[in-house]
Amino acid sequence: MRIDQNPLFRKVIVPWYDSEAACYIVIFFMFIVFLFGVAGISASRENIEFHEHVWVPVLLMVMSGGVIISTTTRLIKRYSRRFSK
């Protein structure tokens, strides 16, 4: 007896860490980290002693921006698959 490849009850199980709520929480916290990086750049511009350490907030901004973009892309793909059916 062959197993049906496309049963009617087959549904994609999304792990809790990849749920929509978790994605929104990650985007929110990464936006806070991004703002923290902006504050770090402004603080390093005010004090001449910290000019050589400006790479730290820039790195924070780049990494949090990358996480925001990848998570937003994941959500957009999920919504497009859901509404294209």
N, CA, C and O atoms as a GROMACS GRO file, in nm:
protein
  340
    1MET      N    1   0.084  -0.117   0.000
    1MET     CA    2   0.000   0.000   0.000
    1MET      C    3   0.089   0.124   0.000
    1MET      O    4   0.178   0.137   0.084
    2ARG      N    5   0.064   0.213  -0.093
    2ARG     CA    6   0.147   0.334  -0.106
    2ARG      C    7   0.099   0.443  -0.012
    2ARG      O    8  -0.020   0.455   0.016
    3ILE      N    9   0.192   0.522   0.034
    3ILE     CA   10   0.159   0.636   0.119
    3ILE      C   11   0.123   0.753   0.029
    3ILE      O   12   0.194   0.783  -0.067
    4ASP      N   13   0.013   0.819   0.061
    4ASP     CA   14  -0.032   0.935  -0.018
    4ASP      C   15   0.066   1.051   0.004
    4ASP      O   16   0.093   1.088   0.118
    5GLN      N   17   0.117   1.106  -0.104
    5GLN     CA   18   0.217   1.213  -0.094
    5GLN      C   19   0.155   1.346  -0.052
    5GLN      O   20   0.223   1.428   0.011
    6ASN      N   21   0.030   1.369  -0.084
    6ASN     CA   22  -0.036   1.496  -0.050
    6ASN      C   23  -0.166   1.470   0.026
    6ASN      O   24  -0.274   1.488  -0.030
    7PRO      N   25  -0.158   1.429   0.151
    7PRO     CA   26  -0.281   1.407   0.226
    7PRO      C   27  -0.350   1.540   0.257
    7PRO      O   28  -0.286   1.645   0.257
    8LEU      N   29  -0.477   1.536   0.283
    8LEU     CA   30  -0.554   1.658   0.309
    8LEU      C   31  -0.518   1.721   0.442
    8LEU      O   32  -0.525   1.843   0.456
    9PHE      N   33  -0.479   1.642   0.540
    9PHE     CA   34  -0.451   1.696   0.672
    9PHE      C   35  -0.307   1.743   0.688
    9PHE      O   36  -0.268   1.786   0.797
   10ARG      N   37  -0.229   1.737   0.584
   10ARG     CA   38  -0.088   1.774   0.592
   10ARG      C   39  -0.075   1.925   0.606
   10ARG      O   40  -0.126   2.000   0.523
   11LYS      N   41  -0.008   1.968   0.709
   11LYS     CA   42   0.009   2.110   0.738
   11LYS      C   43   0.152   2.134   0.784
   11LYS      O   44   0.211   2.049   0.851
   12VAL      N   45   0.209   2.247   0.748
   12VAL     CA   46   0.345   2.280   0.787
   12VAL      C   47   0.346   2.317   0.935
   12VAL      O   48   0.270   2.404   0.979
   13ILE      N   49   0.431   2.251   1.010
   13ILE     CA   50   0.444   2.281   1.153
   13ILE      C   51   0.557   2.382   1.170
   13ILE      O   52   0.672   2.355   1.135
   14VAL      N   53   0.523   2.497   1.222
   14VAL     CA   54   0.621   2.604   1.242
   14VAL      C   55   0.668   2.598   1.387
   14VAL      O   56   0.586   2.603   1.478
   15PRO      N   57   0.799   2.589   1.410
   15PRO     CA   58   0.850   2.587   1.547
   15PRO      C   59   0.822   2.722   1.616
   15PRO      O   60   0.803   2.823   1.549
   16TRP      N   61   0.821   2.722   1.748
   16TRP     CA   62   0.784   2.841   1.823
   16TRP      C   63   0.880   2.956   1.795
   16TRP      O   64   0.838   3.071   1.793
   17TYR      N   65   1.008   2.927   1.772
   17TYR     CA   66   1.105   3.034   1.750
   17TYR      C   67   1.098   3.091   1.609
   17TYR      O   68   1.166   3.189   1.579
   18ASP      N   69   1.015   3.033   1.523
   18ASP     CA   70   0.996   3.085   1.389
   18ASP      C   71   0.851   3.128   1.366
   18ASP      O   72   0.807   3.142   1.252
   19SER      N   73   0.777   3.148   1.475
   19SER     CA   74   0.638   3.191   1.463
   19SER      C   75   0.634   3.340   1.431
   19SER      O   76   0.734   3.410   1.441
   20GLU      N   77   0.516   3.387   1.392
   20GLU     CA   78   0.502   3.529   1.358
   20GLU      C   79   0.528   3.618   1.478
   20GLU      O   80   0.593   3.722   1.466
   21ALA      N   81   0.479   3.577   1.595
   21ALA     CA   82   0.500   3.657   1.716
   21ALA      C   83   0.649   3.668   1.749
   21ALA      O   84   0.697   3.776   1.783
   22ALA      N   85   0.720   3.558   1.738
   22ALA     CA   86   0.864   3.560   1.766
   22ALA      C   87   0.938   3.648   1.666
   22ALA      O   88   1.031   3.718   1.703
   23CYS      N   89   0.896   3.644   1.540
   23CYS     CA   90   0.960   3.728   1.438
   23CYS      C   91   0.937   3.876   1.467
   23CYS      O   92   1.028   3.958   1.453
   24TYR      N   93   0.814   3.911   1.509
   24TYR     CA   94   0.786   4.051   1.543
   24TYR      C   95   0.866   4.096   1.665
   24TYR      O   96   0.914   4.209   1.669
   25ILE      N   97   0.882   4.008   1.763
   25ILE     CA   98   0.960   4.042   1.882
   25ILE      C   99   1.107   4.062   1.844
   25ILE      O  100   1.171   4.155   1.893
   26VAL      N  101   1.160   3.976   1.757
   26VAL     CA  102   1.300   3.990   1.712
   26VAL      C  103   1.319   4.122   1.637
   26VAL      O  104   1.417   4.192   1.659
   27ILE      N  105   1.225   4.156   1.549
   27ILE     CA  106   1.234   4.282   1.475
   27ILE      C  107   1.232   4.400   1.572
   27ILE      O  108   1.308   4.495   1.555
   28PHE      N  109   1.144   4.395   1.672
   28PHE     CA  110   1.136   4.504   1.770
   28PHE      C  111   1.267   4.522   1.846
   28PHE      O  112   1.317   4.634   1.857
   29PHE      N  113   1.323   4.412   1.897
   29PHE     CA  114   1.447   4.423   1.974
   29PHE      C  115   1.566   4.462   1.886
   29PHE      O  116   1.655   4.534   1.931
   30MET      N  117   1.568   4.416   1.763
   30MET     CA  118   1.677   4.456   1.673
   30MET      C  119   1.666   4.604   1.636
   30MET      O  120   1.767   4.670   1.613
   31PHE      N  121   1.544   4.656   1.629
   31PHE     CA  122   1.526   4.799   1.606
   31PHE      C  123   1.580   4.880   1.725
   31PHE      O  124   1.640   4.986   1.706
   32ILE      N  125   1.559   4.830   1.846
   32ILE     CA  126   1.615   4.896   1.965
   32ILE      C  127   1.768   4.892   1.961
   32ILE      O  128   1.833   4.990   1.995
   33VAL      N  129   1.825   4.779   1.921
   33VAL     CA  130   1.971   4.768   1.909
   33VAL      C  131   2.023   4.863   1.801
   33VAL      O  132   2.128   4.924   1.817
   34PHE      N  133   1.947   4.875   1.691
   34PHE     CA  134   1.985   4.969   1.585
   34PHE      C  135   1.987   5.112   1.638
   34PHE      O  136   2.080   5.187   1.610
   35LEU      N  137   1.885   5.151   1.715
   35LEU     CA  138   1.882   5.285   1.774
   35LEU      C  139   1.996   5.304   1.875
   35LEU      O  140   2.050   5.414   1.887
   36PHE      N  141   2.031   5.197   1.946
   36PHE     CA  142   2.144   5.204   2.038
   36PHE      C  143   2.274   5.230   1.962
   36PHE      O  144   2.361   5.303   2.009
   37GLY      N  145   2.287   5.169   1.844
   37GLY     CA  146   2.404   5.195   1.760
   37GLY      C  147   2.408   5.339   1.711
   37GLY      O  148   2.515   5.400   1.705
   38VAL      N  149   2.292   5.394   1.675
   38VAL     CA  150   2.286   5.535   1.633
   38VAL      C  151   2.328   5.626   1.748
   38VAL      O  152   2.401   5.723   1.728
   39ALA      N  153   2.282   5.594   1.870
   39ALA     CA  154   2.322   5.672   1.988
   39ALA      C  155   2.472   5.659   2.014
   39ALA      O  156   2.537   5.755   2.055
   40GLY      N  157   2.526   5.541   1.990
   40GLY     CA  158   2.671   5.522   2.008
   40GLY      C  159   2.752   5.603   1.908
   40GLY      O  160   2.857   5.656   1.944
   41ILE      N  161   2.705   5.612   1.785
   41ILE     CA  162   2.776   5.693   1.686
   41ILE      C  163   2.771   5.840   1.723
   41ILE      O  164   2.871   5.911   1.711
   42SER      N  165   2.655   5.886   1.770
   42SER     CA  166   2.647   6.027   1.808
   42SER      C  167   2.733   6.056   1.931
   42SER      O  168   2.791   6.164   1.941
   43ALA      N  169   2.743   5.962   2.023
   43ALA     CA  170   2.828   5.980   2.141
   43ALA      C  171   2.975   5.980   2.103
   43ALA      O  172   3.054   6.055   2.160
   44SER      N  173   3.012   5.897   2.007
   44SER     CA  174   3.154   5.893   1.967
   44SER      C  175   3.192   6.016   1.886
   44SER      O  176   3.309   6.055   1.885
   45ARG      N  177   3.098   6.078   1.820
   45ARG     CA  178   3.128   6.203   1.748
   45ARG      C  179   3.148   6.320   1.842
   45ARG      O  180   3.224   6.412   1.812
   46GLU      N  181   3.080   6.317   1.957
   46GLU     CA  182   3.092   6.427   2.053
   46GLU      C  183   3.227   6.427   2.125
   46GLU      O  184   3.282   6.534   2.154
   47ASN      N  185   3.280   6.310   2.154
   47ASN     CA  186   3.404   6.300   2.230
   47ASN      C  187   3.514   6.250   2.137
   47ASN      O  188   3.502   6.144   2.077
   48ILE      N  189   3.621   6.327   2.126
   48ILE     CA  190   3.729   6.294   2.033
   48ILE      C  191   3.804   6.167   2.075
   48ILE      O  192   3.866   6.102   1.991
   49GLU      N  193   3.799   6.133   2.203
   49GLU     CA  194   3.869   6.013   2.250
   49GLU      C  195   3.804   5.884   2.200
   49GLU      O  196   3.868   5.779   2.198
   50PHE      N  197   3.679   5.892   2.161
   50PHE     CA  198   3.606   5.773   2.119
   50PHE      C  199   3.596   5.757   1.968
   50PHE      O  200   3.527   5.666   1.921
   51HIS      N  201   3.663   5.842   1.891
   51HIS     CA  202   3.655   5.833   1.745
   51HIS      C  203   3.708   5.700   1.692
   51HIS      O  204   3.658   5.649   1.592
   52GLU      N  205   3.808   5.644   1.757
   52GLU     CA  206   3.864   5.518   1.708
   52GLU      C  207   3.776   5.398   1.739
   52GLU      O  208   3.798   5.289   1.686
   53HIS      N  209   3.676   5.417   1.824
   53HIS     CA  210   3.586   5.307   1.861
   53HIS      C  211   3.450   5.316   1.794
   53HIS      O  212   3.355   5.252   1.839
   54VAL      N  213   3.440   5.394   1.689
   54VAL     CA  214   3.312   5.411   1.621
   54VAL      C  215   3.271   5.284   1.547
   54VAL      O  216   3.155   5.270   1.509
   55TRP      N  217   3.363   5.192   1.526
   55TRP     CA  218   3.331   5.069   1.455
   55TRP      C  219   3.236   4.980   1.534
   55TRP      O  220   3.162   4.901   1.475
   56VAL      N  221   3.236   4.993   1.666
   56VAL     CA  222   3.147   4.908   1.747
   56VAL      C  223   3.000   4.942   1.722
   56VAL      O  224   2.922   4.850   1.692
   57PRO      N  225   2.957   5.069   1.732
   57PRO     CA  226   2.816   5.096   1.701
   57PRO      C  227   2.782   5.075   1.554
   57PRO      O  228   2.668   5.040   1.521
   58VAL      N  229   2.877   5.096   1.465
   58VAL     CA  230   2.851   5.070   1.323
   58VAL      C  231   2.827   4.921   1.302
   58VAL      O  232   2.738   4.882   1.227
   59LEU      N  233   2.907   4.838   1.367
   59LEU     CA  234   2.889   4.693   1.358
   59LEU      C  235   2.754   4.651   1.415
   59LEU      O  236   2.686   4.565   1.358
   60LEU      N  237   2.715   4.711   1.528
   60LEU     CA  238   2.583   4.682   1.584
   60LEU      C  239   2.472   4.719   1.488
   60LEU      O  240   2.375   4.644   1.472
   61MET      N  241   2.484   4.834   1.422
   61MET     CA  242   2.381   4.877   1.328
   61MET      C  243   2.374   4.785   1.207
   61MET      O  244   2.265   4.750   1.162
   62VAL      N  245   2.489   4.746   1.155
   62VAL     CA  246   2.491   4.659   1.036
   62VAL      C  247   2.432   4.522   1.069
   62VAL      O  248   2.353   4.468   0.992
   63MET      N  249   2.474   4.466   1.184
   63MET     CA  250   2.425   4.333   1.219
   63MET      C  251   2.276   4.333   1.252
   63MET      O  252   2.204   4.243   1.210
   64SER      N  253   2.230   4.432   1.326
   64SER     CA  254   2.087   4.437   1.357
   64SER      C  255   2.005   4.468   1.233
   64SER      O  256   1.894   4.417   1.218
   65GLY      N  257   2.058   4.550   1.144
   65GLY     CA  258   1.989   4.576   1.017
   65GLY      C  259   1.978   4.450   0.934
   65GLY      O  260   1.875   4.427   0.870
   66GLY      N  261   2.082   4.369   0.933
   66GLY     CA  262   2.077   4.242   0.860
   66GLY      C  263   1.973   4.147   0.916
   66GLY      O  264   1.903   4.079   0.840
   67VAL      N  265   1.962   4.141   1.048
   67VAL     CA  266   1.862   4.055   1.111
   67VAL      C  267   1.721   4.106   1.080
   67VAL      O  268   1.631   4.027   1.054
   68ILE      N  269   1.703   4.238   1.084
   68ILE     CA  270   1.572   4.296   1.053
   68ILE      C  271   1.533   4.265   0.910
   68ILE      O  272   1.419   4.227   0.883
   69ILE      N  273   1.626   4.281   0.817
   69ILE     CA  274   1.596   4.256   0.676
   69ILE      C  275   1.565   4.108   0.653
   69ILE      O  276   1.470   4.076   0.582
   70SER      N  277   1.644   4.018   0.711
   70SER     CA  278   1.620   3.875   0.689
   70SER      C  279   1.488   3.829   0.752
   70SER      O  280   1.417   3.748   0.693
   71THR      N  281   1.456   3.880   0.869
   71THR     CA  282   1.330   3.842   0.934
   71THR      C  283   1.210   3.899   0.860
   71THR      O  284   1.108   3.832   0.846
   72THR      N  285   1.222   4.023   0.811
   72THR     CA  286   1.114   4.083   0.733
   72THR      C  287   1.094   4.008   0.603
   72THR      O  288   0.980   3.987   0.560
   73THR      N  289   1.203   3.966   0.540
   73THR     CA  290   1.193   3.887   0.417
   73THR      C  291   1.123   3.754   0.444
   73THR      O  292   1.040   3.710   0.364
   74ARG      N  293   1.156   3.692   0.554
   74ARG     CA  294   1.091   3.565   0.592
   74ARG      C  295   0.941   3.584   0.612
   74ARG      O  296   0.862   3.501   0.567
   75LEU      N  297   0.902   3.693   0.679
   75LEU     CA  298   0.759   3.720   0.700
   75LEU      C  299   0.687   3.750   0.568
   75LEU      O  300   0.574   3.705   0.548
   76ILE      N  301   0.751   3.824   0.480
   76ILE     CA  302   0.690   3.856   0.350
   76ILE      C  303   0.670   3.729   0.269
   76ILE      O  304   0.564   3.711   0.208
   77LYS      N  305   0.769   3.641   0.268
   77LYS     CA  306   0.754   3.513   0.196
   77LYS      C  307   0.642   3.430   0.255
   77LYS      O  308   0.565   3.367   0.182
   78ARG      N  309   0.633   3.429   0.386
   78ARG     CA  310   0.527   3.352   0.452
   78ARG      C  311   0.388   3.406   0.417
   78ARG      O  312   0.296   3.330   0.390
   79TYR      N  313   0.374   3.540   0.418
   79TYR     CA  314   0.246   3.600   0.382
   79TYR      C  315   0.212   3.578   0.235
   79TYR      O  316   0.096   3.554   0.201
   80SER      N  317   0.312   3.585   0.148
   80SER     CA  318   0.284   3.565   0.005
   80SER      C  319   0.243   3.422  -0.023
   80SER      O  320   0.157   3.399  -0.108
   81ARG      N  321   0.303   3.323   0.046
   81ARG     CA  322   0.261   3.184   0.030
   81ARG      C  323   0.122   3.160   0.083
   81ARG      O  324   0.045   3.082   0.027
   82ARG      N  325   0.089   3.228   0.192
   82ARG     CA  326  -0.042   3.208   0.253
   82ARG      C  327  -0.153   3.265   0.166
   82ARG      O  328  -0.259   3.202   0.152
   83PHE      N  329  -0.132   3.382   0.106
   83PHE     CA  330  -0.237   3.446   0.029
   83PHE      C  331  -0.237   3.407  -0.119
   83PHE      O  332  -0.329   3.444  -0.192
   84SER      N  333  -0.136   3.335  -0.163
   84SER     CA  334  -0.134   3.293  -0.304
   84SER      C  335  -0.214   3.166  -0.327
   84SER      O  336  -0.242   3.131  -0.441
   85LYS      N  337  -0.252   3.098  -0.222
   85LYS     CA  338  -0.327   2.971  -0.236
   85LYS      C  339  -0.472   2.995  -0.265
   85LYS      O  340  -0.548   2.900  -0.280
   0.00000   0.00000   0.00000
